Amino acid sequence: MLNKKYYKQILPSVFSVASVLLFLVTFMSCSKEMEMADTLEISNVNPVVKADGGSISIDVSSNTSWKMGEIEVAWLKVENTAGTGDGQLRLTCDENDAVQARSVEFFIVTVKDGKYHKIKITQLSSDPFLTLEENEMEVGSRPRNHEIKLNSNIPSEAIAVEIIYEKEESSGWVVGVNVEQEALKFQTTLNTLDEERVATVILSYEDTGGEDIEVWDKITITQMAAGNDGPPEQKDFGYVNGLPLGGIDENISVVGNIVSRGTSKNFRNNTYIIQDENSRAIAFESTESLTFNRYDKIHLLLDGAQIASFKDCGTEYRVIRGISTANILSREADASFSPQRLYIADLTEDHLLSVVTLKDVEFAMPHGGYANFHEFYVTQSYADYATRHYAAPIRDIQSSIAHLITNRDVEYRRKSVPKGAGTITGMVVKITESAYGNFGGYAIRHLEESDIAINPNRASGFSNILVEWELEPTTGFPDGTPNLPPTTGSASATLQKDGGTGFYAANTLNGIYLIDKYRGDKPGANTIIANSSYNVNSWGTGRYWIMDNVSTLGITSSLFLQFEAVSISSTGTGGGPRDFVVEYSLDGDNWNQIAAYQLSGQIAANQVQNVTAGLKVFTYNLPNELLNKPNIKIRLLNINNTSVNGGSIAIPGSTSRLGHFSIRYNK
C-alpha cells in the first residue's frame, strides 16, 4: 500500500517494479581429505541508524569461526565481537545531536582462511535534509549524460531513488541513476517517438522506523520529441580540450575559424582544424567530405561526436570524430581573420595544432630544396620511414630555432628554399619520433606553398655569411691537396679531419675524398650533386672535423653554426659513428662544449629504421665569447665508438660525411 506523502503531490498513479535477487553457491571438493573453504555472508554491509540511536543487529552467515576488527569511536558499542557459524553482530549507537551524519568502518573476518567483508555503519544527523539544485529540466532527444547538484547531509547509501513516468508505455528511458555525495547522475536514452515524454526522479530518505517519508526532493525531466534538441551551449576551446576521451553527450558547440581544410598534402587527409581567437585549436574528422574556404568562420555542434586521439611523429593529439554537415550550424567568410604573428620563442603547448605565422625567419641552411633526399627512395617500400617527414631547421631574428616539416607527398618539395627572410605560416606540431630524431622543440607544418612567404633574395635576410663550405661538383685538384677553401669567406679558412692527409679523388684511408650528396632542387630524377660532400672512413673516440683560421673581428652580434652530416649504416651491427659534440676553442688547446648531437644512418636496402635518405641538418647558437676574435676554432668531436646501428664502429673503415658547414651572424 502506498502511503508516502510525495505520491499525492506528483502523479495520481504509479507502478512499481519488483526485483528478485538470486544467489548461486558453488561448492568445490578436490579430495575426501580437503576441508571446505570458509564462507562468510553479511546481511547488510551499509546499515544506516537514525539520529536518536539505539540498537542494531547485523546477520552473519558462516560455516566457521569469525570475529570483527577494532572500532575506534566512542559513540558505537559492541555487545559481541566474535562468533561461530550463523549468528548476529549486535551493536548500540548513542544519540547523534550533530548537524552532520557520522560513520565508522570495520571488518568481519573468518579465523581460518581470513575471508572478510567491510562494514560501514552510518548514523544520520539530528536534522537530515536533502535538496536538489534543479527541480525541472528539459533535455534533447539524443542520448546524454546528466548531473544535478545534490545538497544533503544524508549518506548516499541511505537515499532511495524512484522513477515515475507520466506514461507507462514510454517508460525506461531514464537509466543509470546514481546518487553520489554531492550529485545525482543519470542518462536519458534516444527518444524515437514523435512526442515529448516526462519522468520524475524522486530522492528520499526512508527511516528505519517505517514512518512517512519527510525528507525528499524531486526533479521532473521533459525529453523533446524525436529529432528535436534545444539550442547548444557555446563552450570555449579550453573546455572542449579538457573533456575526457569518449562520447560527447552534452549539447555544446564551438565557434571558430577553419585553418586546415583537410586537403593539404603536408598534413593528415580529411582532418580539419578549427581555431579560436586565442590560437587554440581543435582537430576534427568528418564522416563525409566537407568543403570550406580557408578561414571560414563556422559554428560547430559537438553533441554526439566522439573524442579520440591520433599519433603523428611520436606526439599524441586529440581529435573529434563523427562530424558531418549536420554539425555545421552556420558558416560565413571571415575576411578579418588572420593567424597570430609570433616569434618562435612565443610558442607554447597551447598552440599545438593551431596555425600561426612565424615572423622574421630564415632557413638556417638556405641551400637545396624543401626536402633533400634522393627521389629514387620515394618509390621504395622499405624507404617509407626514411622519407616520410623532412625536417629543415629555421631560425628567427631572435636566434630561436624550430623545424619546418615537409611530407614527401608535397608537390613543391623539390623547389629551392628561399635564401632571404620573411614569414612562415603553418601548423604547430612536435616531432619526437622520426628518421631525423627528437627535435626537443616545436616544428611547423606549412599547409600551402604560399605559406612560405620568404624573400628569395639573400640580401633581404637578417644574417650574413661569415664562412661557408657548400661545394658544387669539385674535381681536378691533385690528390693530397691540403685544403679546399670555403665557397664563401676567407680563403685562408680551413675545414679538415684530424690526422688527415689531404683531399683525394677516391677513397683513401685517413684522407678526405669527395662524394655525391642529395639536393632536392637538382633537376632530374636522381637529385645527386656529384663530388660535393666530404667523406672520411677513419673514426673512433677522439676523432673530429675541425674548422680553423676564421676571424670574427668587428662582429658584435649573434653567431650561429650550421652543418649537414650523415654516417653510413651497414646491414650488420657496425656502421659509421653516431655520437658527437660541438666544441669551440680560441687557442686550440682548451675546448668548451656547445651541444651534443647524434647522426642518423644513410638508408640502404636492408635498413628501414633510424636511417635517413639524405644528410641531416643541424644548427646551433655560438657563444658570445667568440665575437670579435682574430681566430675561432670549431670542431665536431666523435665521443665514443657507438655506430648509427647501435653496435661498435669498425676502426678503420667506419664512414661519415659532411655536406655543408657554415657560420653566419646577424647583421
PyMOL commands that set and color helices and strands:
alter all, ss='L'
color gray80, all
select helices_A, chain A and resi 5-10+156-158+168-170+237-241+325-327+344-346+349-351+375-379+381-387+411-414+449-451+458-460+624-626
alter helices_A, ss='H'
color red, helices_A
select strands_A, chain A and resi 40-42+48-49+54-62+65-68+76-78+82-84+87-93+102-110+116-123+130-132+136-139+144-152+159-165+174-179+183-188+197-205+215-223+233-234+246-247+252-261+271-275+281-286+297-301+306-312+315-323+328-332+340-342+355-363+389-396+401-407+422-430+442-445+452-454+463-469+494-497+503-504+512-518+528-536+544-550+559-568+579-585+592-598+601-602+611-612+616-622+632-638+656-666
alter strands_A, ss='S'
color yellow, strands_A
deselect
rebuild
show_as cartoon
